Amino acid sequence: MEPSDAAYEPYKPRSPEFRAAMDALQGLRQDLFHDAFAYRPLPRLSVDGPLTRRMKGRMREYAAWRAHAVIVALGLFAMLIATSSVMIGAGDNFVLGLLALVPVLLTMVRPVGAFWLSMAATPLAGVIGGGWDAEWPWLPGSFACHLFVLTIVAVRTRPRTAAWMWALTAVYGLVVENFFGWGHSGFGTNSVPMVFFAALALLAVTVWHIRREARQEVTAQQTVTAHERSRRTLLEERTTIARELHDVVAHHMSVVAIQAEAAPYRVENPPPELEKAFATIRENAVAALTELRRVLGVVRAEDYEAPDAPQPTLADLDALLANVRETGLRVDSTTTGAIRELPQGVELSAYRIVQEALSNTLRHAPGAAAKVEVSYVLGGLGLRIVNGPPPEPSAVKPSPGAGHGITGMRERVTMLDGEMTAGRTDEGGYEVTVFLPVAGVSEGEA
């Protein structure tokens, strides 16, 4: 016995039209029926705008409630229209006013529920204040109330919800005019104006939603781009430091290996233990040098070449300052403490920090004066590079830069377990303060 076609019914593919209709019904249920009266209070607005930022005290606190104030004003306006447009008794007028006011106020806490309340209040208001000469199916107060509710709910939800509300409003107007509009046919009907003005309002709100989402996406993308740029800058600076570290340490390890190999020949008849010790030192130095080149050498670019000249130190600082002065920067230097030779890594990092700080001054504060202070203190080296504000007006415009300088300086300081602060001064300039510790430096050695 073969199975009937009904058995295969659940497995038959659905047509695109059927799936589109089912998706539409699912969207309608989710937007307007599921948790329609859920509590969704209207949040306070930000006070960081160009106007609210200038407010102070109570005024700034009240500015956060400006959206609530606008909704209350719209509700009162709809209530005023409702109570003054129909000439009936005071009690009925009061009821019409409430039917126009409450749905608008409800948008602040239950937006979708406010739409349904406005839909239900419209025929009720028509019964209370209706007549053969009244506008149909929306009385003036109901017209304003429903239009305000549609706009506010569209702002608070999303464009798809606004589209469903507009469609249901159009269907309501069509059904009421055709089936319950006895005596109003061709006179006083206002479904077309309602649908038209609601479409304009919802179109404007939809455009606003699209612009806001686009602006948020751009902001998020800019944040990601800035993060990636900062990360790339950090990696580039670490690569540069690793290259310099490779050159510095490789030089010293090569010197150790050569001296360990030559030391036995400088002593007449050295004992075997001494020769063995020097041989071990040389083997360890060569092994360390090989491992160093294997680990740190991978960070070199393919076109990178080791510098022929020795790496700069603080002894070359005067030449650096003279070179900077030739560009037009007024810079003074002060050195305090007992000048002594520091580890080459510290000397190189200190030189690079001063170099980058002065370069930042040239880029960001052209025409300003700068001062460099180098302090040889007990336990390390102190640096202070400070510049004043650029003169006003200045013929040279500051360069925006990408933040490489500060990132590179912090990496160097972190590598040496030092401390660094950088920020603007009270006078409008910029100050960089660095301390680089040097282990094993005593006062007597200083």
NORVENZI-V723813 format. One record per residue. N is the residue number from 1. PSI is psi in radians with two decimals (* if undefined). OMEGA is omega in whole degrees, -180 to 180 (NA if undefined). D_FIRST is the distance of its C-alpha to the first C-alpha in Angstrom with 1 decimal. Layout:
# NORVENZI-V723813
n=N psi=PSI omega=OMEGA d_first=D_FIRST
n=N psi=PSI omega=OMEGA d_first=D_FIRST
This chain:
# NORVENZI-V723813
n=1 psi=2.14 omega=-178 d_first=0.0
n=2 psi=2.50 omega=179 d_first=3.8
n=3 psi=2.61 omega=-179 d_first=6.5
n=4 psi=2.94 omega=179 d_first=9.1
n=5 psi=-0.47 omega=-180 d_first=12.5
n=6 psi=-0.52 omega=180 d_first=14.2
n=7 psi=-0.50 omega=-179 d_first=12.8
n=8 psi=0.01 omega=-176 d_first=14.7
n=9 psi=-0.78 omega=-179 d_first=17.6
n=10 psi=-0.32 omega=-174 d_first=19.9
n=11 psi=-0.07 omega=-180 d_first=19.6
n=12 psi=2.40 omega=179 d_first=20.6
n=13 psi=2.45 omega=-180 d_first=24.3
n=14 psi=2.62 omega=179 d_first=26.7
n=15 psi=2.74 omega=178 d_first=29.3
n=16 psi=-0.62 omega=180 d_first=32.9
n=17 psi=-0.73 omega=180 d_first=34.0
n=18 psi=-0.76 omega=179 d_first=31.5
n=19 psi=-0.68 omega=179 d_first=32.7
n=20 psi=-0.72 omega=179 d_first=36.3
n=21 psi=-0.73 omega=179 d_first=35.9
n=22 psi=-0.69 omega=177 d_first=34.4
n=23 psi=-0.68 omega=179 d_first=37.2
n=24 psi=-0.75 omega=178 d_first=39.7
n=25 psi=-0.65 omega=177 d_first=38.5
n=26 psi=-0.70 omega=177 d_first=38.5
n=27 psi=-0.70 omega=178 d_first=42.1
n=28 psi=-0.78 omega=-180 d_first=43.2
n=29 psi=-0.72 omega=-177 d_first=42.0
n=30 psi=-0.67 omega=-174 d_first=43.6
n=31 psi=-0.70 omega=-171 d_first=46.9
n=32 psi=-0.19 omega=-178 d_first=47.6
n=33 psi=-0.64 omega=-178 d_first=45.5
n=34 psi=2.07 omega=-178 d_first=45.2
n=35 psi=0.81 omega=-177 d_first=48.5
n=36 psi=-0.61 omega=-179 d_first=50.1
n=37 psi=0.52 omega=178 d_first=53.1
n=38 psi=2.59 omega=-178 d_first=53.4
n=39 psi=1.95 omega=-179 d_first=57.0
n=40 psi=1.42 omega=-175 d_first=58.0
n=41 psi=2.55 omega=178 d_first=61.8
n=42 psi=2.10 omega=-179 d_first=63.6
n=43 psi=2.76 omega=175 d_first=65.4
n=44 psi=2.64 omega=-179 d_first=69.0
n=45 psi=2.81 omega=178 d_first=69.8
n=46 psi=2.62 omega=178 d_first=71.6
n=47 psi=0.47 omega=180 d_first=75.4
n=48 psi=0.27 omega=179 d_first=75.7
n=49 psi=2.99 omega=-178 d_first=75.9
n=50 psi=-0.51 omega=180 d_first=79.0
n=51 psi=-0.84 omega=-177 d_first=80.4
n=52 psi=-0.42 omega=179 d_first=79.3
n=53 psi=-0.45 omega=-179 d_first=80.6
n=54 psi=-0.24 omega=180 d_first=84.1
n=55 psi=2.74 omega=-178 d_first=83.9
n=56 psi=2.70 omega=174 d_first=85.4
n=57 psi=-2.37 omega=-176 d_first=85.2
n=58 psi=-0.62 omega=-178 d_first=83.6
n=59 psi=-0.68 omega=179 d_first=82.9
n=60 psi=-0.63 omega=177 d_first=80.6
n=61 psi=-0.74 omega=179 d_first=78.8
n=62 psi=-0.51 omega=-178 d_first=78.4
n=63 psi=-0.43 omega=179 d_first=77.1
n=64 psi=-0.31 omega=-179 d_first=73.9
n=65 psi=0.31 omega=-175 d_first=73.0
n=66 psi=-0.58 omega=178 d_first=73.6
n=67 psi=-0.72 omega=178 d_first=69.9
n=68 psi=-0.68 omega=-180 d_first=69.9
n=69 psi=-0.68 omega=179 d_first=73.2
n=70 psi=-0.73 omega=-180 d_first=71.7
n=71 psi=-0.74 omega=177 d_first=68.7
n=72 psi=-0.72 omega=179 d_first=71.1
n=73 psi=-0.70 omega=178 d_first=73.3
n=74 psi=-0.70 omega=178 d_first=70.3
n=75 psi=-0.75 omega=179 d_first=69.3
n=76 psi=-0.61 omega=178 d_first=72.9
n=77 psi=-0.74 omega=177 d_first=73.1
n=78 psi=-0.66 omega=178 d_first=69.9
n=79 psi=-0.70 omega=179 d_first=71.4
n=80 psi=-0.73 omega=178 d_first=74.7
n=81 psi=-0.74 omega=-177 d_first=72.9
n=82 psi=-0.69 omega=-175 d_first=70.9
n=83 psi=-0.24 omega=-176 d_first=74.0
n=84 psi=0.01 omega=-175 d_first=76.3
n=85 psi=-0.34 omega=-178 d_first=74.1
n=86 psi=2.25 omega=-178 d_first=73.4
n=87 psi=1.54 omega=177 d_first=76.3
n=88 psi=-2.98 omega=-178 d_first=75.2
n=89 psi=2.83 omega=-178 d_first=76.4
n=90 psi=-0.69 omega=-180 d_first=77.2
n=91 psi=-0.77 omega=179 d_first=74.5
n=92 psi=-0.65 omega=177 d_first=71.8
n=93 psi=-0.70 omega=179 d_first=73.2
n=94 psi=-0.72 omega=179 d_first=73.0
n=95 psi=-0.75 omega=178 d_first=69.3
n=96 psi=-0.68 omega=177 d_first=68.6
n=97 psi=-0.75 omega=178 d_first=70.4
n=98 psi=-0.69 omega=179 d_first=68.3
n=99 psi=-0.44 omega=177 d_first=65.1
n=100 psi=-0.50 omega=-176 d_first=66.3
n=101 psi=-0.83 omega=-171 d_first=67.7
n=102 psi=-0.82 omega=180 d_first=65.1
n=103 psi=-0.64 omega=179 d_first=62.1
n=104 psi=-0.76 omega=179 d_first=64.3
n=105 psi=-0.56 omega=-178 d_first=65.6
n=106 psi=-0.37 omega=179 d_first=62.1
n=107 psi=-0.33 omega=-179 d_first=61.2
n=108 psi=-0.35 omega=-177 d_first=63.3
n=109 psi=-0.57 omega=-179 d_first=61.1
n=110 psi=1.42 omega=-170 d_first=57.7
n=111 psi=-0.85 omega=-179 d_first=57.3
n=112 psi=-0.68 omega=176 d_first=53.7
n=113 psi=-0.58 omega=178 d_first=54.6
n=114 psi=-0.61 omega=177 d_first=57.7
n=115 psi=-0.83 omega=180 d_first=55.6
n=116 psi=-0.63 omega=178 d_first=53.6
n=117 psi=-0.68 omega=178 d_first=56.9
n=118 psi=-0.67 omega=177 d_first=58.5
n=119 psi=-0.69 omega=-180 d_first=55.6
n=120 psi=-0.58 omega=-179 d_first=55.9
n=121 psi=-0.40 omega=-177 d_first=59.7
n=122 psi=-0.93 omega=178 d_first=59.7
n=123 psi=-0.54 omega=178 d_first=58.7
n=124 psi=-0.74 omega=177 d_first=60.7
n=125 psi=-0.60 omega=178 d_first=63.8
n=126 psi=-0.63 omega=178 d_first=63.1
n=127 psi=-0.74 omega=-177 d_first=63.2
n=128 psi=-0.82 omega=-174 d_first=66.4
n=129 psi=0.16 omega=-176 d_first=68.3
n=130 psi=2.89 omega=177 d_first=66.6
n=131 psi=2.97 omega=-178 d_first=68.2
n=132 psi=-0.32 omega=180 d_first=67.9
n=133 psi=0.10 omega=-180 d_first=70.3
n=134 psi=2.71 omega=175 d_first=68.6
n=135 psi=2.52 omega=-172 d_first=66.5
n=136 psi=2.45 omega=1 d_first=62.8
n=137 psi=0.00 omega=179 d_first=60.4
n=138 psi=2.10 omega=168 d_first=62.4
n=139 psi=2.80 omega=-177 d_first=65.9
n=140 psi=-0.77 omega=179 d_first=68.3
n=141 psi=-0.72 omega=178 d_first=68.0
n=142 psi=-0.64 omega=178 d_first=64.2
n=143 psi=-0.89 omega=-180 d_first=64.2
n=144 psi=-0.75 omega=-179 d_first=66.3
n=145 psi=-0.86 omega=-176 d_first=64.5
n=146 psi=-0.65 omega=178 d_first=61.0
n=147 psi=-0.74 omega=177 d_first=62.3
n=148 psi=-0.75 omega=-179 d_first=64.0
n=149 psi=-0.80 omega=179 d_first=60.9
n=150 psi=-0.78 omega=-177 d_first=58.6
n=151 psi=-0.81 omega=-178 d_first=61.1
n=152 psi=-0.78 omega=-180 d_first=61.7
n=153 psi=-0.66 omega=177 d_first=58.1
n=154 psi=-0.69 omega=177 d_first=57.3
n=155 psi=-0.68 omega=-175 d_first=60.1
n=156 psi=-0.34 omega=-177 d_first=58.9
n=157 psi=-2.06 omega=-179 d_first=55.2
n=158 psi=2.88 omega=-176 d_first=53.7
n=159 psi=-0.62 omega=-179 d_first=53.3
n=160 psi=-0.72 omega=176 d_first=49.6
n=161 psi=-0.72 omega=178 d_first=50.5
n=162 psi=-0.67 omega=179 d_first=53.3
n=163 psi=-0.72 omega=178 d_first=50.9
n=164 psi=-0.72 omega=179 d_first=48.6
n=165 psi=-0.72 omega=179 d_first=51.7
n=166 psi=-0.72 omega=180 d_first=53.0
n=167 psi=-0.77 omega=179 d_first=49.8
n=168 psi=-0.62 omega=176 d_first=49.6
n=169 psi=-0.75 omega=179 d_first=53.2
n=170 psi=-0.73 omega=179 d_first=52.7
n=171 psi=-0.74 omega=178 d_first=49.7
n=172 psi=-0.83 omega=-179 d_first=51.9
n=173 psi=-0.70 omega=-180 d_first=54.7
n=174 psi=-0.77 omega=-178 d_first=52.6
n=175 psi=-0.79 omega=-177 d_first=51.0
n=176 psi=-0.72 omega=-179 d_first=54.3
n=177 psi=-0.63 omega=-175 d_first=56.2
n=178 psi=-0.52 omega=-173 d_first=53.7
n=179 psi=-0.36 omega=-178 d_first=52.8
n=180 psi=0.31 omega=-176 d_first=55.8
n=181 psi=0.68 omega=180 d_first=58.6
n=182 psi=2.20 omega=178 d_first=60.3
n=183 psi=-0.19 omega=-180 d_first=63.8
n=184 psi=0.00 omega=-176 d_first=63.4
n=185 psi=2.08 omega=180 d_first=61.8
n=186 psi=-0.01 omega=-179 d_first=63.9
n=187 psi=2.07 omega=174 d_first=66.4
n=188 psi=0.06 omega=179 d_first=66.4
n=189 psi=2.40 omega=-177 d_first=62.8
n=190 psi=0.48 omega=177 d_first=62.7
n=191 psi=-0.71 omega=-180 d_first=59.1
n=192 psi=-0.81 omega=175 d_first=59.8
n=193 psi=-0.68 omega=179 d_first=62.8
n=194 psi=-0.85 omega=-179 d_first=60.8
n=195 psi=-0.67 omega=-179 d_first=57.9
n=196 psi=-0.92 omega=-178 d_first=60.5
n=197 psi=-0.61 omega=177 d_first=62.7
n=198 psi=-0.68 omega=178 d_first=59.8
n=199 psi=-0.73 omega=178 d_first=58.3
n=200 psi=-0.80 omega=-179 d_first=61.8
n=201 psi=-0.79 omega=-178 d_first=62.1
n=202 psi=-0.56 omega=175 d_first=58.7
n=203 psi=-0.76 omega=178 d_first=59.2
n=204 psi=-0.73 omega=179 d_first=62.4
n=205 psi=-0.68 omega=179 d_first=60.9
n=206 psi=-0.76 omega=177 d_first=58.0
n=207 psi=-0.71 omega=178 d_first=60.6
n=208 psi=-0.73 omega=177 d_first=62.5
n=209 psi=-0.78 omega=-178 d_first=59.4
n=210 psi=-0.76 omega=179 d_first=58.7
n=211 psi=-0.72 omega=-180 d_first=62.4
n=212 psi=-0.76 omega=179 d_first=62.4
n=213 psi=-0.69 omega=178 d_first=59.3
n=214 psi=-0.70 omega=179 d_first=60.8
n=215 psi=-0.68 omega=177 d_first=64.1
n=216 psi=-0.71 omega=178 d_first=62.4
n=217 psi=-0.72 omega=178 d_first=60.5
n=218 psi=-0.74 omega=179 d_first=63.8
n=219 psi=-0.77 omega=179 d_first=65.6
n=220 psi=-0.71 omega=179 d_first=62.9
n=221 psi=-0.68 omega=177 d_first=63.0
n=222 psi=-0.65 omega=178 d_first=66.8
n=223 psi=-0.78 omega=179 d_first=66.7
n=224 psi=-0.73 omega=180 d_first=64.4
n=225 psi=-0.74 omega=178 d_first=66.6
n=226 psi=-0.68 omega=179 d_first=69.7
n=227 psi=-0.78 omega=179 d_first=68.2
n=228 psi=-0.67 omega=178 d_first=67.2
n=229 psi=-0.72 omega=177 d_first=70.6
n=230 psi=-0.71 omega=179 d_first=72.3
n=231 psi=-0.72 omega=178 d_first=70.2
n=232 psi=-0.71 omega=177 d_first=71.0
n=233 psi=-0.73 omega=179 d_first=74.6
n=234 psi=-0.75 omega=180 d_first=74.6
n=235 psi=-0.70 omega=178 d_first=73.1
n=236 psi=-0.71 omega=-180 d_first=75.6
n=237 psi=-0.69 omega=177 d_first=78.5
n=238 psi=-0.64 omega=177 d_first=77.3
n=239 psi=-0.76 omega=179 d_first=77.1
n=240 psi=-0.76 omega=179 d_first=80.6
n=241 psi=-0.72 omega=180 d_first=81.9
n=242 psi=-0.65 omega=177 d_first=80.2
n=243 psi=-0.84 omega=-180 d_first=81.9
n=244 psi=-0.69 omega=178 d_first=85.2
n=245 psi=-0.69 omega=178 d_first=84.7
n=246 psi=-0.79 omega=-179 d_first=83.9
n=247 psi=-0.72 omega=-178 d_first=87.1
n=248 psi=-0.91 omega=-176 d_first=89.2
n=249 psi=-0.67 omega=179 d_first=88.0
n=250 psi=-0.67 omega=178 d_first=87.8
n=251 psi=-0.81 omega=-178 d_first=91.4
n=252 psi=-0.69 omega=179 d_first=92.6
n=253 psi=-0.61 omega=176 d_first=90.6
n=254 psi=-0.71 omega=178 d_first=92.0
n=255 psi=-0.73 omega=179 d_first=95.5
n=256 psi=-0.77 omega=-179 d_first=94.9
n=257 psi=-0.75 omega=-179 d_first=93.7
n=258 psi=-0.78 omega=180 d_first=96.7
n=259 psi=-0.65 omega=178 d_first=99.2
n=260 psi=-0.57 omega=179 d_first=97.8
n=261 psi=-0.59 omega=-177 d_first=98.1
n=262 psi=-0.31 omega=-174 d_first=101.7
n=263 psi=-0.76 omega=-178 d_first=103.0
n=264 psi=-0.46 omega=-178 d_first=103.9
n=265 psi=-0.18 omega=179 d_first=106.1
n=266 psi=-0.10 omega=180 d_first=108.2
n=267 psi=2.29 omega=-180 d_first=109.3
n=268 psi=2.23 omega=180 d_first=111.6
n=269 psi=1.07 omega=180 d_first=110.3
n=270 psi=2.54 omega=178 d_first=107.4
n=271 psi=2.67 omega=-179 d_first=106.1
n=272 psi=-0.59 omega=-180 d_first=102.9
n=273 psi=-0.67 omega=-180 d_first=101.2
n=274 psi=-0.75 omega=178 d_first=101.9
n=275 psi=-0.70 omega=180 d_first=100.6
n=276 psi=-0.68 omega=180 d_first=97.5
n=277 psi=-0.77 omega=178 d_first=97.0
n=278 psi=-0.65 omega=178 d_first=97.5
n=279 psi=-0.69 omega=178 d_first=95.1
n=280 psi=-0.71 omega=178 d_first=92.5
n=281 psi=-0.76 omega=-179 d_first=93.1
n=282 psi=-0.75 omega=180 d_first=92.7
n=283 psi=-0.75 omega=179 d_first=89.5
n=284 psi=-0.67 omega=179 d_first=88.0
n=285 psi=-0.77 omega=179 d_first=89.1
n=286 psi=-0.72 omega=179 d_first=87.6
n=287 psi=-0.74 omega=178 d_first=84.3
n=288 psi=-0.70 omega=179 d_first=84.2
n=289 psi=-0.72 omega=178 d_first=85.0
n=290 psi=-0.78 omega=179 d_first=82.3
n=291 psi=-0.66 omega=178 d_first=79.7
n=292 psi=-0.77 omega=179 d_first=81.0
n=293 psi=-0.59 omega=-180 d_first=80.6
n=294 psi=-0.71 omega=-176 d_first=77.1
n=295 psi=-0.88 omega=-175 d_first=75.9
n=296 psi=-0.34 omega=-179 d_first=77.8
n=297 psi=-0.35 omega=-178 d_first=78.0
n=298 psi=-0.31 omega=-179 d_first=74.3
n=299 psi=-0.12 omega=180 d_first=75.1
n=300 psi=2.46 omega=173 d_first=77.4
n=301 psi=2.83 omega=-178 d_first=76.3
n=302 psi=-0.54 omega=-178 d_first=76.4
n=303 psi=0.21 omega=-178 d_first=79.5
n=304 psi=2.37 omega=177 d_first=81.2
n=305 psi=2.38 omega=179 d_first=84.6
n=306 psi=2.40 omega=-178 d_first=86.7
n=307 psi=2.45 omega=178 d_first=89.8
n=308 psi=-0.65 omega=-179 d_first=93.0
n=309 psi=2.67 omega=177 d_first=95.2
n=310 psi=2.71 omega=-180 d_first=95.1
n=311 psi=2.54 omega=-177 d_first=93.1
n=312 psi=2.67 omega=178 d_first=95.0
n=313 psi=-3.10 omega=179 d_first=96.6
n=314 psi=-0.33 omega=175 d_first=98.6
n=315 psi=-0.39 omega=179 d_first=101.7
n=316 psi=0.17 omega=-175 d_first=100.2
n=317 psi=-0.64 omega=180 d_first=99.8
n=318 psi=-0.68 omega=178 d_first=103.1
n=319 psi=-0.67 omega=178 d_first=101.9
n=320 psi=-0.78 omega=-180 d_first=98.6
n=321 psi=-0.67 omega=177 d_first=100.5
n=322 psi=-0.68 omega=179 d_first=102.9
n=323 psi=-0.68 omega=179 d_first=100.0
n=324 psi=-0.65 omega=180 d_first=98.4
n=325 psi=-0.52 omega=179 d_first=101.8
n=326 psi=-0.41 omega=178 d_first=101.9
n=327 psi=-0.11 omega=179 d_first=98.8
n=328 psi=-0.04 omega=-180 d_first=100.8
n=329 psi=2.20 omega=175 d_first=99.5
n=330 psi=1.97 omega=-175 d_first=102.3
n=331 psi=2.31 omega=175 d_first=101.6
n=332 psi=2.62 omega=180 d_first=103.9
n=333 psi=2.53 omega=179 d_first=103.4
n=334 psi=2.34 omega=178 d_first=104.8
n=335 psi=2.20 omega=179 d_first=104.7
n=336 psi=2.74 omega=-179 d_first=105.6
n=337 psi=3.03 omega=-179 d_first=106.0
n=338 psi=2.01 omega=-179 d_first=107.1
n=339 psi=2.30 omega=-179 d_first=105.4
n=340 psi=2.87 omega=179 d_first=103.8
n=341 psi=2.26 omega=-180 d_first=101.4
n=342 psi=2.89 omega=175 d_first=97.8
n=343 psi=2.54 omega=-173 d_first=94.8
n=344 psi=-0.60 omega=178 d_first=93.7
n=345 psi=-0.69 omega=178 d_first=90.2
n=346 psi=-0.77 omega=179 d_first=92.0
n=347 psi=-0.79 omega=-179 d_first=94.4
n=348 psi=-0.78 omega=-180 d_first=91.7
n=349 psi=-0.70 omega=179 d_first=89.5
n=350 psi=-0.74 omega=178 d_first=92.5
n=351 psi=-0.79 omega=-178 d_first=93.5
n=352 psi=-0.63 omega=179 d_first=90.0
n=353 psi=-0.80 omega=177 d_first=89.8
n=354 psi=-0.73 omega=-179 d_first=93.1
n=355 psi=-0.79 omega=-178 d_first=92.2
n=356 psi=-0.65 omega=179 d_first=88.8
n=357 psi=-0.72 omega=178 d_first=90.4
n=358 psi=-0.60 omega=176 d_first=93.1
n=359 psi=-0.69 omega=177 d_first=90.5
n=360 psi=-0.65 omega=178 d_first=88.6
n=361 psi=-0.74 omega=179 d_first=91.9
n=362 psi=-0.65 omega=-177 d_first=92.5
n=363 psi=-0.81 omega=-170 d_first=88.9
n=364 psi=-0.34 omega=-180 d_first=88.6
n=365 psi=1.08 omega=-179 d_first=92.2
n=366 psi=2.36 omega=-179 d_first=94.2
n=367 psi=-0.14 omega=-180 d_first=97.9
n=368 psi=2.78 omega=176 d_first=97.8
n=369 psi=2.58 omega=-178 d_first=100.1
n=370 psi=2.79 omega=179 d_first=98.7
n=371 psi=2.37 omega=180 d_first=100.1
n=372 psi=2.18 omega=178 d_first=99.2
n=373 psi=2.18 omega=178 d_first=100.3
n=374 psi=2.14 omega=-176 d_first=100.0
n=375 psi=2.05 omega=172 d_first=100.9
n=376 psi=1.86 omega=-176 d_first=101.5
n=377 psi=2.96 omega=179 d_first=101.1
n=378 psi=2.08 omega=177 d_first=100.9
n=379 psi=0.03 omega=179 d_first=97.5
n=380 psi=-2.77 omega=-176 d_first=96.2
n=381 psi=2.33 omega=178 d_first=96.5
n=382 psi=2.44 omega=178 d_first=96.2
n=383 psi=2.47 omega=175 d_first=95.5
n=384 psi=2.04 omega=178 d_first=95.7
n=385 psi=2.08 omega=-176 d_first=95.1
n=386 psi=2.46 omega=176 d_first=95.6
n=387 psi=2.68 omega=178 d_first=96.0
n=388 psi=-3.14 omega=178 d_first=97.1
n=389 psi=2.67 omega=177 d_first=95.4
n=390 psi=2.59 omega=-179 d_first=95.5
n=391 psi=2.65 omega=178 d_first=98.4
n=392 psi=2.22 omega=-8 d_first=97.8
n=393 psi=2.84 omega=-180 d_first=97.6
n=394 psi=2.38 omega=180 d_first=96.6
n=395 psi=-0.40 omega=-178 d_first=96.5
n=396 psi=2.18 omega=-180 d_first=93.7
n=397 psi=2.47 omega=178 d_first=90.4
n=398 psi=2.60 omega=175 d_first=88.5
n=399 psi=2.34 omega=-178 d_first=85.6
n=400 psi=-0.67 omega=-180 d_first=82.4
n=401 psi=3.01 omega=-178 d_first=81.4
n=402 psi=0.17 omega=177 d_first=78.1
n=403 psi=0.25 omega=-179 d_first=79.3
n=404 psi=-0.63 omega=-172 d_first=79.8
n=405 psi=-0.95 omega=-178 d_first=83.4
n=406 psi=-0.71 omega=179 d_first=82.8
n=407 psi=-0.79 omega=180 d_first=79.6
n=408 psi=-0.72 omega=179 d_first=81.6
n=409 psi=-0.74 omega=180 d_first=84.5
n=410 psi=-0.66 omega=178 d_first=82.3
n=411 psi=-0.75 omega=180 d_first=80.6
n=412 psi=-0.74 omega=-180 d_first=84.0
n=413 psi=-0.73 omega=179 d_first=85.3
n=414 psi=-0.70 omega=180 d_first=82.2
n=415 psi=-0.56 omega=-179 d_first=82.5
n=416 psi=0.22 omega=-180 d_first=86.0
n=417 psi=0.61 omega=-180 d_first=85.2
n=418 psi=-2.97 omega=-180 d_first=87.4
n=419 psi=2.54 omega=-178 d_first=87.3
n=420 psi=2.42 omega=172 d_first=87.1
n=421 psi=2.50 omega=180 d_first=87.3
n=422 psi=2.33 omega=-180 d_first=87.0
n=423 psi=3.03 omega=-178 d_first=87.3
n=424 psi=2.60 omega=178 d_first=89.4
n=425 psi=2.94 omega=179 d_first=92.9
n=426 psi=-0.44 omega=-179 d_first=94.5
n=427 psi=-0.07 omega=-180 d_first=96.5
n=428 psi=0.07 omega=177 d_first=93.4
n=429 psi=-2.70 omega=-179 d_first=93.4
n=430 psi=2.49 omega=-176 d_first=91.3
n=431 psi=2.36 omega=175 d_first=92.1
n=432 psi=2.14 omega=180 d_first=90.7
n=433 psi=2.28 omega=-175 d_first=91.9
n=434 psi=2.46 omega=170 d_first=91.0
n=435 psi=2.16 omega=179 d_first=92.1
n=436 psi=1.98 omega=-179 d_first=91.4
n=437 psi=2.57 omega=177 d_first=92.3
n=438 psi=1.96 omega=-178 d_first=94.1
n=439 psi=2.55 omega=173 d_first=94.0
n=440 psi=0.32 omega=179 d_first=97.2
n=441 psi=2.06 omega=-179 d_first=99.7
n=442 psi=2.95 omega=-178 d_first=102.6
n=443 psi=-0.64 omega=180 d_first=105.6
n=444 psi=-0.65 omega=178 d_first=107.9
n=445 psi=-0.56 omega=179 d_first=105.8
n=446 psi=* omega=NA d_first=105.7
